[in-house]
Amino acid sequence: MPCLELCAALKKEDMTAEYEEMLQCIREHADFMLQTGLAYPPSEVNFEQSIVAPACDLLLQVYELTHEKRYL
């Protein structure tokens, strides 16, 4: 998900309400990932790089947006 680019575009266009709503949705998704942690379904372990890498990328993007260390 291109969270950084999307949020930057919303800010650039001065779409503050939409930016705040998008950031909240992104944070909720990241919070769910934090709660889930490493509890991936056993059937997905064979494909973990295709699951873990996007999760890590999203958490890093949310950290860059919020600077909250819990996402790092």
CHARMM internal coordinates of N, CA and C (Angstrom, degrees):
IC EDIT
DIST 1 N 1 CA 1.4511
DIST 1 CA 1 C 1.5297
ANGL 1 N 1 CA 1 C 109.34
DIST 1 C 2 N 1.2950
ANGL 1 CA 1 C 2 N 116.87
DIHE 1 N 1 CA 1 C 2 N 129.56
DIST 2 N 2 CA 1.4648
ANGL 1 C 2 N 2 CA 120.09
DIHE 1 CA 1 C 2 N 2 CA -179.87
DIST 2 CA 2 C 1.5351
ANGL 2 N 2 CA 2 C 111.41
DIHE 1 C 2 N 2 CA 2 C -85.15
DIST 2 C 3 N 1.3127
ANGL 2 CA 2 C 3 N 116.40
DIHE 2 N 2 CA 2 C 3 N 65.21
DIST 3 N 3 CA 1.4688
ANGL 2 C 3 N 3 CA 121.47
DIHE 2 CA 2 C 3 N 3 CA -175.16
DIST 3 CA 3 C 1.5182
ANGL 3 N 3 CA 3 C 112.74
DIHE 2 C 3 N 3 CA 3 C -63.12
DIST 3 C 4 N 1.3251
ANGL 3 CA 3 C 4 N 117.34
DIHE 3 N 3 CA 3 C 4 N -44.26
DIST 4 N 4 CA 1.4578
ANGL 3 C 4 N 4 CA 120.59
DIHE 3 CA 3 C 4 N 4 CA -178.99
DIST 4 CA 4 C 1.5208
ANGL 4 N 4 CA 4 C 110.90
DIHE 3 C 4 N 4 CA 4 C -61.68
DIST 4 C 5 N 1.3246
ANGL 4 CA 4 C 5 N 116.63
DIHE 4 N 4 CA 4 C 5 N -45.24
DIST 5 N 5 CA 1.4533
ANGL 4 C 5 N 5 CA 120.70
DIHE 4 CA 4 C 5 N 5 CA -178.73
DIST 5 CA 5 C 1.5218
ANGL 5 N 5 CA 5 C 111.37
DIHE 4 C 5 N 5 CA 5 C -66.09
DIST 5 C 6 N 1.3123
ANGL 5 CA 5 C 6 N 116.32
DIHE 5 N 5 CA 5 C 6 N -41.63
DIST 6 N 6 CA 1.4608
ANGL 5 C 6 N 6 CA 120.40
DIHE 5 CA 5 C 6 N 6 CA 179.97
DIST 6 CA 6 C 1.5303
ANGL 6 N 6 CA 6 C 110.99
DIHE 5 C 6 N 6 CA 6 C -63.57
DIST 6 C 7 N 1.3048
ANGL 6 CA 6 C 7 N 116.38
DIHE 6 N 6 CA 6 C 7 N -47.80
DIST 7 N 7 CA 1.4660
ANGL 6 C 7 N 7 CA 120.00
DIHE 6 CA 6 C 7 N 7 CA -179.76
DIST 7 CA 7 C 1.5277
ANGL 7 N 7 CA 7 C 111.14
DIHE 6 C 7 N 7 CA 7 C -64.91
DIST 7 C 8 N 1.3174
ANGL 7 CA 7 C 8 N 117.38
DIHE 7 N 7 CA 7 C 8 N -38.63
DIST 8 N 8 CA 1.4641
ANGL 7 C 8 N 8 CA 120.73
DIHE 7 CA 7 C 8 N 8 CA 177.89
DIST 8 CA 8 C 1.5272
ANGL 8 N 8 CA 8 C 110.78
DIHE 7 C 8 N 8 CA 8 C -63.73
DIST 8 C 9 N 1.3318
ANGL 8 CA 8 C 9 N 116.83
DIHE 8 N 8 CA 8 C 9 N -40.40
DIST 9 N 9 CA 1.4696
ANGL 8 C 9 N 9 CA 120.63
DIHE 8 CA 8 C 9 N 9 CA 179.22
DIST 9 CA 9 C 1.5251
ANGL 9 N 9 CA 9 C 110.87
DIHE 8 C 9 N 9 CA 9 C -65.31
DIST 9 C 10 N 1.3337
ANGL 9 CA 9 C 10 N 117.04
DIHE 9 N 9 CA 9 C 10 N -41.60
DIST 10 N 10 CA 1.4618
ANGL 9 C 10 N 10 CA 120.18
DIHE 9 CA 9 C 10 N 10 CA 178.81
DIST 10 CA 10 C 1.5243
ANGL 10 N 10 CA 10 C 111.02
DIHE 9 C 10 N 10 CA 10 C -64.31
DIST 10 C 11 N 1.3221
ANGL 10 CA 10 C 11 N 116.63
DIHE 10 N 10 CA 10 C 11 N -41.31
DIST 11 N 11 CA 1.4702
ANGL 10 C 11 N 11 CA 120.43
DIHE 10 CA 10 C 11 N 11 CA 177.47
DIST 11 CA 11 C 1.5265
ANGL 11 N 11 CA 11 C 110.67
DIHE 10 C 11 N 11 CA 11 C -64.30
DIST 11 C 12 N 1.3125
ANGL 11 CA 11 C 12 N 116.40
DIHE 11 N 11 CA 11 C 12 N -44.29
DIST 12 N 12 CA 1.4617
ANGL 11 C 12 N 12 CA 121.26
DIHE 11 CA 11 C 12 N 12 CA -178.33
DIST 12 CA 12 C 1.5237
ANGL 12 N 12 CA 12 C 111.04
DIHE 11 C 12 N 12 CA 12 C -58.81
DIST 12 C 13 N 1.3202
ANGL 12 CA 12 C 13 N 116.77
DIHE 12 N 12 CA 12 C 13 N -37.74
DIST 13 N 13 CA 1.4614
ANGL 12 C 13 N 13 CA 121.64
DIHE 12 CA 12 C 13 N 13 CA -179.22
DIST 13 CA 13 C 1.5309
ANGL 13 N 13 CA 13 C 112.43
DIHE 12 C 13 N 13 CA 13 C -87.60
DIST 13 C 14 N 1.3418
ANGL 13 CA 13 C 14 N 115.80
DIHE 13 N 13 CA 13 C 14 N 7.67
DIST 14 N 14 CA 1.4645
ANGL 13 C 14 N 14 CA 122.27
DIHE 13 CA 13 C 14 N 14 CA 178.80
DIST 14 CA 14 C 1.5340
ANGL 14 N 14 CA 14 C 111.98
DIHE 13 C 14 N 14 CA 14 C 58.19
DIST 14 C 15 N 1.3206
ANGL 14 CA 14 C 15 N 115.42
DIHE 14 N 14 CA 14 C 15 N 38.53
DIST 15 N 15 CA 1.4667
ANGL 14 C 15 N 15 CA 122.16
DIHE 14 CA 14 C 15 N 15 CA 179.06
DIST 15 CA 15 C 1.5273
ANGL 15 N 15 CA 15 C 108.01
DIHE 14 C 15 N 15 CA 15 C -98.24
DIST 15 C 16 N 1.3203
ANGL 15 CA 15 C 16 N 114.93
DIHE 15 N 15 CA 15 C 16 N 68.75
DIST 16 N 16 CA 1.4626
ANGL 15 C 16 N 16 CA 122.16
DIHE 15 CA 15 C 16 N 16 CA -172.19
DIST 16 CA 16 C 1.5227
ANGL 16 N 16 CA 16 C 112.51
DIHE 15 C 16 N 16 CA 16 C -60.85
DIST 16 C 17 N 1.3167
ANGL 16 CA 16 C 17 N 117.60
DIHE 16 N 16 CA 16 C 17 N -46.65
DIST 17 N 17 CA 1.4716
ANGL 16 C 17 N 17 CA 120.40
DIHE 16 CA 16 C 17 N 17 CA -178.66
DIST 17 CA 17 C 1.5235
ANGL 17 N 17 CA 17 C 110.36
DIHE 16 C 17 N 17 CA 17 C -62.11
DIST 17 C 18 N 1.3114
ANGL 17 CA 17 C 18 N 116.45
DIHE 17 N 17 CA 17 C 18 N -43.49
DIST 18 N 18 CA 1.4581
ANGL 17 C 18 N 18 CA 120.66
DIHE 17 CA 17 C 18 N 18 CA -179.73
DIST 18 CA 18 C 1.5283
ANGL 18 N 18 CA 18 C 110.65
DIHE 17 C 18 N 18 CA 18 C -67.26
DIST 18 C 19 N 1.3322
ANGL 18 CA 18 C 19 N 116.73
DIHE 18 N 18 CA 18 C 19 N -38.14
DIST 19 N 19 CA 1.4607
ANGL 18 C 19 N 19 CA 121.03
DIHE 18 CA 18 C 19 N 19 CA 176.61
DIST 19 CA 19 C 1.5249
ANGL 19 N 19 CA 19 C 110.59
DIHE 18 C 19 N 19 CA 19 C -60.67
DIST 19 C 20 N 1.3180
ANGL 19 CA 19 C 20 N 116.74
DIHE 19 N 19 CA 19 C 20 N -48.60
DIST 20 N 20 CA 1.4634
ANGL 19 C 20 N 20 CA 120.83
DIHE 19 CA 19 C 20 N 20 CA -179.21
DIST 20 CA 20 C 1.5246
ANGL 20 N 20 CA 20 C 111.30
DIHE 19 C 20 N 20 CA 20 C -62.44
DIST 20 C 21 N 1.3269
ANGL 20 CA 20 C 21 N 117.00
DIHE 20 N 20 CA 20 C 21 N -40.95
DIST 21 N 21 CA 1.4631
ANGL 20 C 21 N 21 CA 120.52
DIHE 20 CA 20 C 21 N 21 CA 179.09
DIST 21 CA 21 C 1.5324
ANGL 21 N 21 CA 21 C 110.72
DIHE 20 C 21 N 21 CA 21 C -65.67
DIST 21 C 22 N 1.3241
ANGL 21 CA 21 C 22 N 116.36
DIHE 21 N 21 CA 21 C 22 N -43.31
DIST 22 N 22 CA 1.4629
ANGL 21 C 22 N 22 CA 119.79
DIHE 21 CA 21 C 22 N 22 CA 179.63
DIST 22 CA 22 C 1.5207
ANGL 22 N 22 CA 22 C 110.61
DIHE 21 C 22 N 22 CA 22 C -65.13
DIST 22 C 23 N 1.3184
ANGL 22 CA 22 C 23 N 116.73
DIHE 22 N 22 CA 22 C 23 N -44.06
DIST 23 N 23 CA 1.4602
ANGL 22 C 23 N 23 CA 119.85
DIHE 22 CA 22 C 23 N 23 CA 179.37
DIST 23 CA 23 C 1.5234
ANGL 23 N 23 CA 23 C 110.69
DIHE 22 C 23 N 23 CA 23 C -60.35
DIST 23 C 24 N 1.3220
ANGL 23 CA 23 C 24 N 117.37
DIHE 23 N 23 CA 23 C 24 N -39.87
DIST 24 N 24 CA 1.4633
ANGL 23 C 24 N 24 CA 120.56
DIHE 23 CA 23 C 24 N 24 CA 178.72
DIST 24 CA 24 C 1.5348
ANGL 24 N 24 CA 24 C 110.69
DIHE 23 C 24 N 24 CA 24 C -63.50
DIST 24 C 25 N 1.3260
ANGL 24 CA 24 C 25 N 116.83
DIHE 24 N 24 CA 24 C 25 N -43.20
DIST 25 N 25 CA 1.4709
ANGL 24 C 25 N 25 CA 120.31
DIHE 24 CA 24 C 25 N 25 CA 178.50
DIST 25 CA 25 C 1.5291
ANGL 25 N 25 CA 25 C 111.16
DIHE 24 C 25 N 25 CA 25 C -63.34
DIST 25 C 26 N 1.3220
ANGL 25 CA 25 C 26 N 116.22
DIHE 25 N 25 CA 25 C 26 N -42.79
DIST 26 N 26 CA 1.4606
ANGL 25 C 26 N 26 CA 120.73
DIHE 25 CA 25 C 26 N 26 CA 179.58
DIST 26 CA 26 C 1.5247
ANGL 26 N 26 CA 26 C 110.30
DIHE 25 C 26 N 26 CA 26 C -64.06
DIST 26 C 27 N 1.3274
ANGL 26 CA 26 C 27 N 116.69
DIHE 26 N 26 CA 26 C 27 N -42.37
DIST 27 N 27 CA 1.4722
ANGL 26 C 27 N 27 CA 120.49
DIHE 26 CA 26 C 27 N 27 CA 179.39
DIST 27 CA 27 C 1.5272
ANGL 27 N 27 CA 27 C 111.22
DIHE 26 C 27 N 27 CA 27 C -64.04
DIST 27 C 28 N 1.3295
ANGL 27 CA 27 C 28 N 116.84
DIHE 27 N 27 CA 27 C 28 N -41.06
DIST 28 N 28 CA 1.4679
ANGL 27 C 28 N 28 CA 120.02
DIHE 27 CA 27 C 28 N 28 CA 178.80
DIST 28 CA 28 C 1.5212
ANGL 28 N 28 CA 28 C 110.31
DIHE 27 C 28 N 28 CA 28 C -61.51
DIST 28 C 29 N 1.3186
ANGL 28 CA 28 C 29 N 116.43
DIHE 28 N 28 CA 28 C 29 N -40.89
DIST 29 N 29 CA 1.4643
ANGL 28 C 29 N 29 CA 120.29
DIHE 28 CA 28 C 29 N 29 CA 178.26
DIST 29 CA 29 C 1.5319
ANGL 29 N 29 CA 29 C 110.40
DIHE 28 C 29 N 29 CA 29 C -64.70
DIST 29 C 30 N 1.3240
ANGL 29 CA 29 C 30 N 116.47
DIHE 29 N 29 CA 29 C 30 N -44.38
DIST 30 N 30 CA 1.4636
ANGL 29 C 30 N 30 CA 120.78
DIHE 29 CA 29 C 30 N 30 CA 178.71
DIST 30 CA 30 C 1.5295
ANGL 30 N 30 CA 30 C 110.95
DIHE 29 C 30 N 30 CA 30 C -64.40
DIST 30 C 31 N 1.3241
ANGL 30 CA 30 C 31 N 117.53
DIHE 30 N 30 CA 30 C 31 N -39.31
DIST 31 N 31 CA 1.4607
ANGL 30 C 31 N 31 CA 120.78
DIHE 30 CA 30 C 31 N 31 CA 178.16
DIST 31 CA 31 C 1.5281
ANGL 31 N 31 CA 31 C 111.04
DIHE 30 C 31 N 31 CA 31 C -62.22
DIST 31 C 32 N 1.3324
ANGL 31 CA 31 C 32 N 116.38
DIHE 31 N 31 CA 31 C 32 N -39.31
DIST 32 N 32 CA 1.4632
ANGL 31 C 32 N 32 CA 120.08
DIHE 31 CA 31 C 32 N 32 CA 176.59
DIST 32 CA 32 C 1.5275
ANGL 32 N 32 CA 32 C 110.17
DIHE 31 C 32 N 32 CA 32 C -62.34
DIST 32 C 33 N 1.3213
ANGL 32 CA 32 C 33 N 116.65
DIHE 32 N 32 CA 32 C 33 N -41.53
DIST 33 N 33 CA 1.4690
ANGL 32 C 33 N 33 CA 120.08
DIHE 32 CA 32 C 33 N 33 CA 177.92
DIST 33 CA 33 C 1.5235
ANGL 33 N 33 CA 33 C 110.99
DIHE 32 C 33 N 33 CA 33 C -62.63
DIST 33 C 34 N 1.3253
ANGL 33 CA 33 C 34 N 116.82
DIHE 33 N 33 CA 33 C 34 N -40.19
DIST 34 N 34 CA 1.4667
ANGL 33 C 34 N 34 CA 119.83
DIHE 33 CA 33 C 34 N 34 CA 177.97
DIST 34 CA 34 C 1.5251
ANGL 34 N 34 CA 34 C 110.66
DIHE 33 C 34 N 34 CA 34 C -63.49
DIST 34 C 35 N 1.3258
ANGL 34 CA 34 C 35 N 116.94
DIHE 34 N 34 CA 34 C 35 N -40.65
DIST 35 N 35 CA 1.4673
ANGL 34 C 35 N 35 CA 120.59
DIHE 34 CA 34 C 35 N 35 CA 179.47
DIST 35 CA 35 C 1.5255
ANGL 35 N 35 CA 35 C 110.98
DIHE 34 C 35 N 35 CA 35 C -65.82
DIST 35 C 36 N 1.3044
ANGL 35 CA 35 C 36 N 115.95
DIHE 35 N 35 CA 35 C 36 N -38.72
DIST 36 N 36 CA 1.4645
ANGL 35 C 36 N 36 CA 120.65
DIHE 35 CA 35 C 36 N 36 CA -178.82
DIST 36 CA 36 C 1.5223
ANGL 36 N 36 CA 36 C 110.86
DIHE 35 C 36 N 36 CA 36 C -69.78
DIST 36 C 37 N 1.3164
ANGL 36 CA 36 C 37 N 116.04
DIHE 36 N 36 CA 36 C 37 N -36.07
DIST 37 N 37 CA 1.4669
ANGL 36 C 37 N 37 CA 120.19
DIHE 36 CA 36 C 37 N 37 CA 178.85
DIST 37 CA 37 C 1.5086
ANGL 37 N 37 CA 37 C 111.90
DIHE 36 C 37 N 37 CA 37 C 58.99
DIST 37 C 38 N 1.3059
ANGL 37 CA 37 C 38 N 116.02
DIHE 37 N 37 CA 37 C 38 N -129.32
DIST 38 N 38 CA 1.4630
ANGL 37 C 38 N 38 CA 121.38
DIHE 37 CA 37 C 38 N 38 CA -178.75
DIST 38 CA 38 C 1.5243
ANGL 38 N 38 CA 38 C 112.63
DIHE 37 C 38 N 38 CA 38 C -97.29
DIST 38 C 39 N 1.3076
ANGL 38 CA 38 C 39 N 117.46
DIHE 38 N 38 CA 38 C 39 N 13.86
DIST 39 N 39 CA 1.4672
ANGL 38 C 39 N 39 CA 121.68
DIHE 38 CA 38 C 39 N 39 CA -177.77
DIST 39 CA 39 C 1.5291
ANGL 39 N 39 CA 39 C 110.52
DIHE 38 C 39 N 39 CA 39 C -80.72
DIST 39 C 40 N 1.3244
ANGL 39 CA 39 C 40 N 115.86
DIHE 39 N 39 CA 39 C 40 N 63.22
DIST 40 N 40 CA 1.4581
ANGL 39 C 40 N 40 CA 120.39
DIHE 39 CA 39 C 40 N 40 CA 177.56
DIST 40 CA 40 C 1.5235
ANGL 40 N 40 CA 40 C 109.88
DIHE 39 C 40 N 40 CA 40 C -80.64
DIST 40 C 41 N 1.3243
ANGL 40 CA 40 C 41 N 117.66
DIHE 40 N 40 CA 40 C 41 N 146.72
DIST 41 N 41 CA 1.4668
ANGL 40 C 41 N 41 CA 120.05
DIHE 40 CA 40 C 41 N 41 CA 177.57
DIST 41 CA 41 C 1.5265
ANGL 41 N 41 CA 41 C 110.03
DIHE 40 C 41 N 41 CA 41 C -60.70
DIST 41 C 42 N 1.3287
ANGL 41 CA 41 C 42 N 117.05
DIHE 41 N 41 CA 41 C 42 N 136.72
DIST 42 N 42 CA 1.4780
ANGL 41 C 42 N 42 CA 120.24
DIHE 41 CA 41 C 42 N 42 CA -179.62
DIST 42 CA 42 C 1.5251
ANGL 42 N 42 CA 42 C 113.00
DIHE 41 C 42 N 42 CA 42 C -52.99
DIST 42 C 43 N 1.3223
ANGL 42 CA 42 C 43 N 117.02
DIHE 42 N 42 CA 42 C 43 N -33.15
DIST 43 N 43 CA 1.4679
ANGL 42 C 43 N 43 CA 119.61
DIHE 42 CA 42 C 43 N 43 CA -178.95
DIST 43 CA 43 C 1.5263
ANGL 43 N 43 CA 43 C 112.11
DIHE 42 C 43 N 43 CA 43 C -67.16
DIST 43 C 44 N 1.3281
ANGL 43 CA 43 C 44 N 117.55
DIHE 43 N 43 CA 43 C 44 N -16.80
DIST 44 N 44 CA 1.4610
ANGL 43 C 44 N 44 CA 121.58
DIHE 43 CA 43 C 44 N 44 CA -178.51
DIST 44 CA 44 C 1.5260
ANGL 44 N 44 CA 44 C 113.40
DIHE 43 C 44 N 44 CA 44 C -96.85
DIST 44 C 45 N 1.3154
ANGL 44 CA 44 C 45 N 117.88
DIHE 44 N 44 CA 44 C 45 N -6.96
DIST 45 N 45 CA 1.4657
ANGL 44 C 45 N 45 CA 120.83
DIHE 44 CA 44 C 45 N 45 CA -175.27
DIST 45 CA 45 C 1.5216
ANGL 45 N 45 CA 45 C 111.58
DIHE 44 C 45 N 45 CA 45 C -59.14
DIST 45 C 46 N 1.3116
ANGL 45 CA 45 C 46 N 117.30
DIHE 45 N 45 CA 45 C 46 N -36.09
DIST 46 N 46 CA 1.4694
ANGL 45 C 46 N 46 CA 120.37
DIHE 45 CA 45 C 46 N 46 CA -179.87
DIST 46 CA 46 C 1.5285
ANGL 46 N 46 CA 46 C 112.02
DIHE 45 C 46 N 46 CA 46 C -61.87
DIST 46 C 47 N 1.3222
ANGL 46 CA 46 C 47 N 116.23
DIHE 46 N 46 CA 46 C 47 N -22.13
DIST 47 N 47 CA 1.4616
ANGL 46 C 47 N 47 CA 120.97
DIHE 46 CA 46 C 47 N 47 CA -176.69
DIST 47 CA 47 C 1.5191
ANGL 47 N 47 CA 47 C 110.94
DIHE 46 C 47 N 47 CA 47 C -115.91
DIST 47 C 48 N 1.3267
ANGL 47 CA 47 C 48 N 118.02
DIHE 47 N 47 CA 47 C 48 N 28.23
DIST 48 N 48 CA 1.4625
ANGL 47 C 48 N 48 CA 120.90
DIHE 47 CA 47 C 48 N 48 CA -170.19
DIST 48 CA 48 C 1.5156
ANGL 48 N 48 CA 48 C 113.91
DIHE 47 C 48 N 48 CA 48 C -58.87
DIST 48 C 49 N 1.3284
ANGL 48 CA 48 C 49 N 118.67
DIHE 48 N 48 CA 48 C 49 N -33.93
DIST 49 N 49 CA 1.4582
ANGL 48 C 49 N 49 CA 118.36
DIHE 48 CA 48 C 49 N 49 CA -179.37
DIST 49 CA 49 C 1.5264
ANGL 49 N 49 CA 49 C 110.88
DIHE 48 C 49 N 49 CA 49 C -63.42
DIST 49 C 50 N 1.3237
ANGL 49 CA 49 C 50 N 117.75
DIHE 49 N 49 CA 49 C 50 N -29.54
DIST 50 N 50 CA 1.4609
ANGL 49 C 50 N 50 CA 119.99
DIHE 49 CA 49 C 50 N 50 CA -180.00
DIST 50 CA 50 C 1.5293
ANGL 50 N 50 CA 50 C 111.78
DIHE 49 C 50 N 50 CA 50 C -82.91
DIST 50 C 51 N 1.3195
ANGL 50 CA 50 C 51 N 117.80
DIHE 50 N 50 CA 50 C 51 N -6.76
DIST 51 N 51 CA 1.4612
ANGL 50 C 51 N 51 CA 121.65
DIHE 50 CA 50 C 51 N 51 CA 177.22
DIST 51 CA 51 C 1.5270
ANGL 51 N 51 CA 51 C 109.90
DIHE 50 C 51 N 51 CA 51 C -107.39
DIST 51 C 52 N 1.2953
ANGL 51 CA 51 C 52 N 116.44
DIHE 51 N 51 CA 51 C 52 N -45.97
DIST 52 N 52 CA 1.4633
ANGL 51 C 52 N 52 CA 121.00
DIHE 51 CA 51 C 52 N 52 CA -174.92
DIST 52 CA 52 C 1.5241
ANGL 52 N 52 CA 52 C 111.37
DIHE 51 C 52 N 52 CA 52 C -70.18
DIST 52 C 53 N 1.3089
ANGL 52 CA 52 C 53 N 117.96
DIHE 52 N 52 CA 52 C 53 N -43.33
DIST 53 N 53 CA 1.4688
ANGL 52 C 53 N 53 CA 120.32
DIHE 52 CA 52 C 53 N 53 CA -177.22
DIST 53 CA 53 C 1.5305
ANGL 53 N 53 CA 53 C 112.12
DIHE 52 C 53 N 53 CA 53 C -59.79
DIST 53 C 54 N 1.3383
ANGL 53 CA 53 C 54 N 120.11
DIHE 53 N 53 CA 53 C 54 N -48.34
DIST 54 N 54 CA 1.4679
ANGL 53 C 54 N 54 CA 118.67
DIHE 53 CA 53 C 54 N 54 CA 177.63
DIST 54 CA 54 C 1.5250
ANGL 54 N 54 CA 54 C 112.84
DIHE 53 C 54 N 54 CA 54 C -63.84
DIST 54 C 55 N 1.3261
ANGL 54 CA 54 C 55 N 117.14
DIHE 54 N 54 CA 54 C 55 N -34.35
DIST 55 N 55 CA 1.4665
ANGL 54 C 55 N 55 CA 119.98
DIHE 54 CA 54 C 55 N 55 CA 178.13
DIST 55 CA 55 C 1.5247
ANGL 55 N 55 CA 55 C 110.05
DIHE 54 C 55 N 55 CA 55 C -64.80
DIST 55 C 56 N 1.3259
ANGL 55 CA 55 C 56 N 116.19
DIHE 55 N 55 CA 55 C 56 N -45.14
DIST 56 N 56 CA 1.4717
ANGL 55 C 56 N 56 CA 120.08
DIHE 55 CA 55 C 56 N 56 CA 177.74
DIST 56 CA 56 C 1.5184
ANGL 56 N 56 CA 56 C 111.21
DIHE 55 C 56 N 56 CA 56 C -62.98
DIST 56 C 57 N 1.3132
ANGL 56 CA 56 C 57 N 116.56
DIHE 56 N 56 CA 56 C 57 N -40.70
DIST 57 N 57 CA 1.4611
ANGL 56 C 57 N 57 CA 120.72
DIHE 56 CA 56 C 57 N 57 CA 179.43
DIST 57 CA 57 C 1.5289
ANGL 57 N 57 CA 57 C 110.85
DIHE 56 C 57 N 57 CA 57 C -62.25
DIST 57 C 58 N 1.3157
ANGL 57 CA 57 C 58 N 116.79
DIHE 57 N 57 CA 57 C 58 N -44.60
DIST 58 N 58 CA 1.4654
ANGL 57 C 58 N 58 CA 119.75
DIHE 57 CA 57 C 58 N 58 CA 179.46
DIST 58 CA 58 C 1.5244
ANGL 58 N 58 CA 58 C 110.70
DIHE 57 C 58 N 58 CA 58 C -63.17
DIST 58 C 59 N 1.3196
ANGL 58 CA 58 C 59 N 117.43
DIHE 58 N 58 CA 58 C 59 N -44.49
DIST 59 N 59 CA 1.4650
ANGL 58 C 59 N 59 CA 120.23
DIHE 58 CA 58 C 59 N 59 CA 179.65
DIST 59 CA 59 C 1.5241
ANGL 59 N 59 CA 59 C 111.09
DIHE 58 C 59 N 59 CA 59 C -61.49
DIST 59 C 60 N 1.3114
ANGL 59 CA 59 C 60 N 116.78
DIHE 59 N 59 CA 59 C 60 N -39.35
DIST 60 N 60 CA 1.4614
ANGL 59 C 60 N 60 CA 120.03
DIHE 59 CA 59 C 60 N 60 CA 177.96
DIST 60 CA 60 C 1.5289
ANGL 60 N 60 CA 60 C 110.93
DIHE 59 C 60 N 60 CA 60 C -65.42
DIST 60 C 61 N 1.3151
ANGL 60 CA 60 C 61 N 116.80
DIHE 60 N 60 CA 60 C 61 N -41.57
DIST 61 N 61 CA 1.4617
ANGL 60 C 61 N 61 CA 119.91
DIHE 60 CA 60 C 61 N 61 CA 178.37
DIST 61 CA 61 C 1.5322
ANGL 61 N 61 CA 61 C 111.30
DIHE 60 C 61 N 61 CA 61 C -63.09
DIST 61 C 62 N 1.3254
ANGL 61 CA 61 C 62 N 116.64
DIHE 61 N 61 CA 61 C 62 N -41.52
DIST 62 N 62 CA 1.4621
ANGL 61 C 62 N 62 CA 119.77
DIHE 61 CA 61 C 62 N 62 CA 179.24
DIST 62 CA 62 C 1.5314
ANGL 62 N 62 CA 62 C 110.08
DIHE 61 C 62 N 62 CA 62 C -65.64
DIST 62 C 63 N 1.3213
ANGL 62 CA 62 C 63 N 115.90
DIHE 62 N 62 CA 62 C 63 N -37.40
DIST 63 N 63 CA 1.4636
ANGL 62 C 63 N 63 CA 118.63
DIHE 62 CA 62 C 63 N 63 CA 174.89
DIST 63 CA 63 C 1.5293
ANGL 63 N 63 CA 63 C 110.32
DIHE 62 C 63 N 63 CA 63 C -60.72
DIST 63 C 64 N 1.3131
ANGL 63 CA 63 C 64 N 116.51
DIHE 63 N 63 CA 63 C 64 N -44.64
DIST 64 N 64 CA 1.4670
ANGL 63 C 64 N 64 CA 119.83
DIHE 63 CA 63 C 64 N 64 CA -179.68
DIST 64 CA 64 C 1.5258
ANGL 64 N 64 CA 64 C 111.46
DIHE 63 C 64 N 64 CA 64 C -63.93
DIST 64 C 65 N 1.3207
ANGL 64 CA 64 C 65 N 117.60
DIHE 64 N 64 CA 64 C 65 N -31.04
DIST 65 N 65 CA 1.4637
ANGL 64 C 65 N 65 CA 120.92
DIHE 64 CA 64 C 65 N 65 CA 178.75
DIST 65 CA 65 C 1.5233
ANGL 65 N 65 CA 65 C 112.47
DIHE 64 C 65 N 65 CA 65 C -77.89
DIST 65 C 66 N 1.3320
ANGL 65 CA 65 C 66 N 116.43
DIHE 65 N 65 CA 65 C 66 N -37.12
DIST 66 N 66 CA 1.4658
ANGL 65 C 66 N 66 CA 120.19
DIHE 65 CA 65 C 66 N 66 CA -171.25
DIST 66 CA 66 C 1.5302
ANGL 66 N 66 CA 66 C 114.29
DIHE 65 C 66 N 66 CA 66 C -108.46
DIST 66 C 67 N 1.3137
ANGL 66 CA 66 C 67 N 116.69
DIHE 66 N 66 CA 66 C 67 N -23.20
DIST 67 N 67 CA 1.4640
ANGL 66 C 67 N 67 CA 123.52
DIHE 66 CA 66 C 67 N 67 CA -174.51
DIST 67 CA 67 C 1.5341
ANGL 67 N 67 CA 67 C 112.31
DIHE 66 C 67 N 67 CA 67 C 60.61
DIST 67 C 68 N 1.3360
ANGL 67 CA 67 C 68 N 116.21
DIHE 67 N 67 CA 67 C 68 N 25.64
DIST 68 N 68 CA 1.4682
ANGL 67 C 68 N 68 CA 121.45
DIHE 67 CA 67 C 68 N 68 CA 175.01
DIST 68 CA 68 C 1.5245
ANGL 68 N 68 CA 68 C 108.20
DIHE 67 C 68 N 68 CA 68 C -88.90
DIST 68 C 69 N 1.3124
ANGL 68 CA 68 C 69 N 116.34
DIHE 68 N 68 CA 68 C 69 N 120.61
DIST 69 N 69 CA 1.4682
ANGL 68 C 69 N 69 CA 121.38
DIHE 68 CA 68 C 69 N 69 CA -174.22
DIST 69 CA 69 C 1.5213
ANGL 69 N 69 CA 69 C 113.25
DIHE 68 C 69 N 69 CA 69 C -61.84
DIST 69 C 70 N 1.3152
ANGL 69 CA 69 C 70 N 118.33
DIHE 69 N 69 CA 69 C 70 N -22.56
DIST 70 N 70 CA 1.4712
ANGL 69 C 70 N 70 CA 119.04
DIHE 69 CA 69 C 70 N 70 CA -179.06
DIST 70 CA 70 C 1.5140
ANGL 70 N 70 CA 70 C 111.82
DIHE 69 C 70 N 70 CA 70 C -63.18
DIST 70 C 71 N 1.3301
ANGL 70 CA 70 C 71 N 117.21
DIHE 70 N 70 CA 70 C 71 N -23.78
DIST 71 N 71 CA 1.4751
ANGL 70 C 71 N 71 CA 120.56
DIHE 70 CA 70 C 71 N 71 CA 177.60
DIST 71 CA 71 C 1.5237
ANGL 71 N 71 CA 71 C 111.81
DIHE 70 C 71 N 71 CA 71 C -84.20
DIST 71 C 72 N 1.3087
ANGL 71 CA 71 C 72 N 116.86
DIHE 71 N 71 CA 71 C 72 N -14.65
DIST 72 N 72 CA 1.4515
ANGL 71 C 72 N 72 CA 120.62
DIHE 71 CA 71 C 72 N 72 CA 179.23
DIST 72 CA 72 C 1.5137
ANGL 72 N 72 CA 72 C 108.49
DIHE 71 C 72 N 72 CA 72 C -83.23
END
COOR INIT
IC SEED 1 N 1 CA 1 C
IC BUILD
